[in-house]
Amino acid sequence: MNRGIILLAHGARDPAWAAPFEAVAARVRTRAPEAVVRLAFLELMSPSLAQAGAELAGLGCARVDVVPVFLGGGGHVRRDVPAQLENLRASHTSVSWTLHDALGETPHVIAALADAAIDLAGLGFGPTHHPLDGLAT
Protein backbone atom coordinates (compact mmCIF):
# COMPACT_ATOMS: atom_id res chain seq x y z
CA MET A 1 0.00 0.00 0.00
CA ASN A 2 1.39 3.38 -0.87
CA ARG A 3 -1.31 5.64 0.58
CA GLY A 4 -1.80 6.52 4.24
CA ILE A 5 -4.31 8.55 6.18
CA ILE A 6 -3.71 9.83 9.69
CA LEU A 7 -6.81 10.92 11.54
CA LEU A 8 -5.41 13.29 14.16
CA ALA A 9 -7.50 13.95 17.27
CA HIS A 10 -6.65 16.06 20.32
CA GLY A 11 -6.40 13.32 22.96
CA ALA A 12 -7.68 13.09 26.53
CA ARG A 13 -6.86 11.44 29.84
CA ASP A 14 -9.93 9.20 29.68
CA PRO A 15 -9.40 6.33 27.21
CA ALA A 16 -13.16 6.10 26.58
CA TRP A 17 -12.99 9.58 25.03
CA ALA A 18 -11.36 8.06 21.95
CA ALA A 19 -14.27 5.73 21.10
CA PRO A 20 -15.98 8.01 18.54
CA PHE A 21 -12.63 8.66 16.84
CA GLU A 22 -11.91 4.94 16.70
CA ALA A 23 -15.34 4.48 15.08
CA VAL A 24 -14.48 7.10 12.46
CA ALA A 25 -11.15 5.36 11.76
CA ALA A 26 -12.91 2.00 11.40
CA ARG A 27 -15.39 3.51 8.93
CA VAL A 28 -12.58 5.10 6.90
CA ARG A 29 -10.76 1.75 6.78
CA THR A 30 -13.93 0.07 5.50
CA ARG A 31 -14.68 2.74 2.91
CA ALA A 32 -11.06 3.22 1.75
CA PRO A 33 -9.45 -0.23 1.96
CA GLU A 34 -6.67 0.86 -0.38
CA ALA A 35 -5.26 3.16 2.34
CA VAL A 36 -3.49 2.42 5.58
CA VAL A 37 -5.46 4.34 8.22
CA ARG A 38 -4.11 5.32 11.61
CA LEU A 39 -5.67 7.28 14.43
CA ALA A 40 -3.16 9.53 16.21
CA PHE A 41 -3.35 12.08 18.99
CA LEU A 42 -1.87 15.50 19.54
CA GLU A 43 -1.41 14.95 23.28
CA LEU A 44 -2.23 12.74 26.27
CA MET A 45 -2.77 9.56 24.19
CA SER A 46 -0.79 7.34 21.85
CA PRO A 47 0.23 7.10 19.15
CA SER A 48 1.41 10.63 18.48
CA LEU A 49 1.45 12.16 15.00
CA ALA A 50 5.19 11.50 14.85
CA GLN A 51 4.73 7.83 15.80
CA ALA A 52 1.87 7.22 13.36
CA GLY A 53 3.72 9.06 10.59
CA ALA A 54 6.90 7.07 11.13
CA GLU A 55 4.89 3.85 11.07
CA LEU A 56 3.23 4.73 7.76
CA ALA A 57 6.56 5.78 6.25
CA GLY A 58 8.03 2.47 7.42
CA LEU A 59 5.17 0.61 5.76
CA GLY A 60 6.12 2.23 2.46
CA CYS A 61 3.41 4.85 2.15
CA ALA A 62 4.48 7.34 -0.50
CA ARG A 63 1.64 9.72 0.31
CA VAL A 64 0.14 10.46 3.73
CA ASP A 65 -2.87 12.70 4.26
CA VAL A 66 -3.18 14.14 7.77
CA VAL A 67 -6.79 14.93 8.61
CA PRO A 68 -7.28 16.85 11.88
CA VAL A 69 -10.42 15.48 13.52
CA PHE A 70 -11.13 18.80 15.22
CA LEU A 71 -14.33 20.86 15.02
CA GLY A 72 -12.37 23.96 14.08
CA GLY A 73 -8.93 25.06 13.05
CA GLY A 74 -7.75 26.63 16.32
CA GLY A 75 -4.21 27.08 17.56
CA HIS A 76 -3.36 23.38 17.59
CA VAL A 77 -4.36 22.93 13.94
CA ARG A 78 -2.85 26.22 12.77
CA ARG A 79 0.44 26.10 14.71
CA ASP A 80 1.21 22.84 16.51
CA VAL A 81 0.26 20.36 13.81
CA PRO A 82 2.14 22.11 10.96
CA ALA A 83 5.28 22.22 13.11
CA GLN A 84 4.99 18.49 13.85
CA LEU A 85 4.37 17.78 10.18
CA GLU A 86 7.52 19.69 9.22
CA ASN A 87 9.49 17.34 11.48
CA LEU A 88 7.94 14.35 9.69
CA ARG A 89 8.80 15.88 6.30
CA ALA A 90 12.41 16.32 7.40
CA SER A 91 12.64 12.77 8.77
CA HIS A 92 10.82 11.01 5.93
CA THR A 93 11.71 12.86 2.75
CA SER A 94 10.41 10.17 0.40
CA VAL A 95 6.85 10.67 1.67
CA SER A 96 4.49 13.34 0.37
CA TRP A 97 2.70 14.77 3.43
CA THR A 98 -0.56 16.74 3.08
CA LEU A 99 -2.21 18.54 5.97
CA HIS A 100 -5.92 19.11 5.48
CA ASP A 101 -8.27 21.59 7.11
CA ALA A 102 -10.02 20.62 10.34
CA LEU A 103 -12.69 18.03 9.60
CA GLY A 104 -15.32 20.03 11.46
CA GLU A 105 -15.04 22.84 8.91
CA THR A 106 -16.15 20.66 6.00
CA PRO A 107 -19.71 20.88 4.64
CA HIS A 108 -20.35 17.20 5.36
CA VAL A 109 -19.53 17.50 9.06
CA ILE A 110 -21.38 20.81 9.46
CA ALA A 111 -24.46 19.20 7.91
CA ALA A 112 -24.14 16.08 10.08
CA LEU A 113 -23.83 18.16 13.26
CA ALA A 114 -26.84 20.28 12.36
CA ASP A 115 -28.89 17.18 11.52
CA ALA A 116 -27.88 15.50 14.77
CA ALA A 117 -28.89 18.60 16.76
CA ILE A 118 -32.29 18.67 15.03
CA ASP A 119 -32.74 14.95 15.65
CA LEU A 120 -31.71 15.16 19.33
CA ALA A 121 -34.13 18.05 19.84
CA GLY A 122 -36.92 15.89 18.39
CA LEU A 123 -37.73 18.37 15.64
CA GLY A 124 -37.67 15.81 12.83
CA PHE A 125 -37.14 16.36 9.14
CA GLY A 126 -39.43 17.03 6.22
CA PRO A 127 -39.77 14.45 3.43
CA THR A 128 -37.58 16.47 1.05
CA HIS A 129 -34.69 16.91 3.49
CA HIS A 130 -31.19 16.27 2.17
CA PRO A 131 -28.18 16.31 4.55
CA LEU A 132 -26.23 18.85 2.46
CA ASP A 133 -29.10 21.28 1.84
CA GLY A 134 -27.79 24.81 1.66
CA LEU A 135 -24.10 23.91 1.91
CA ALA A 136 -21.48 24.16 -0.77
CA THR A 137 -19.60 20.89 -1.22
N, C-alpha and C positions, 0 to 999 in steps of 0.2 A: 504494500500500500504506500502510495506516495503523497497522500493528502491527510492532514491532521486538523482537528478542530479542538481548541481549548475553550471550554465554557468557564469563564472566570467569575467566581462569586466572591463576596466580601469575606465571609467566614464568621464564626461565632464560637463561644465557649461550649455551648450545648450541641452535642453531636446530632440531636434530632432536628435542629435547625436546617441541616443540609438536605433533608428528605425531599422537599420540592425540587431542589436543584438536581439531585440524583435522578428524579423522575424525568426532568427535562433531558438530562444526558442520555437516559435510556431511550427516550423517544427519538432523539437525534440519531442514536446508533441504529435504531430500527429503520428510520426513514432515510438514512444516508449510510448504508452498509459499506460503501466504498471508502469511507473515511475512518480514521482512527480517532475516536472521541475520548477526551479526558476532561474531567471536572477538576478545576484547581481553585485555590483560594488565595486571596490577597493577604490575609492574616488569620491567626488563631487556629487554623486547620491545615491539614496536609492533603494532597501535595500542594506546594507553592507553584506559582507560575513558572519559576525557574526549573523546578523539578519536573513538572509536566512537560515543559518545552524540551528539556534535555532528553526525556524519555522518548518523545516523538521524533526528535532528531536522531536518536540512537536506533529507532525503528526504521529509519530511512525515509521519513517524510520529507519531501522536497518543498512542500508548501504547508504552512500552518496558519490557520485563521484563528485569531484570538477574539472571542466574543464576550465582552463584559456583560454578565447577567446582573445588571444593576438597573434600577428604575430610571435613573438619570445620570448624566455625565458630570458628576461633581468632581471634587478635587482628586479623589483616587483615580478616576478614569482619565482625567485631563493631565495629571502630573505623575502620579506614582506608577501607573501601569506603563505609560510610554517609557519611563526611565528603566523599568524592569525589562521591557521588550528590547531596548537598546543593548542591554547586557546580553540577552539571548542572541541578538543579531551578531554581536562581536564574538561570542563563543561558538556559534554555529553558523558560519558564513555560507554554507552550502544550502541553507534553508531560506526560503522566501517567507517572511513573517508579515502578516497583515493584521493590524488592529482595527476593529470595527467600532462603530458607535455603540453606546449603551443600548442593550436590547429593549429596555423600557421606553426608548424614544422612537421605536419603530411603529408604523401604523398598525401592524398586526397585534402587538402587545397592548397598545393604547385601546384598540377595539375590544380585545379580550378583557381587559380590566374594566372598561365601561360596561360591557355585557355582564360580567360577573357581579358588578355593583347593582345593576338593575335586577338581576336574578336574585341576589341575596336580599334585596329590599322587597321582593315579591311583587314587582311591578309588571313582570311579564313582557312579552314581545308581541307585536302585531304579526299577521301572517306574511307580510312582505318584508320582514326584517332580514337584513344581510349583515354579517359581522363587520364588514368594512364600509358600511354606509357612511358617506361624508368624509372619508379619509383618503388622501392620496396614497397610492402604493408604489 
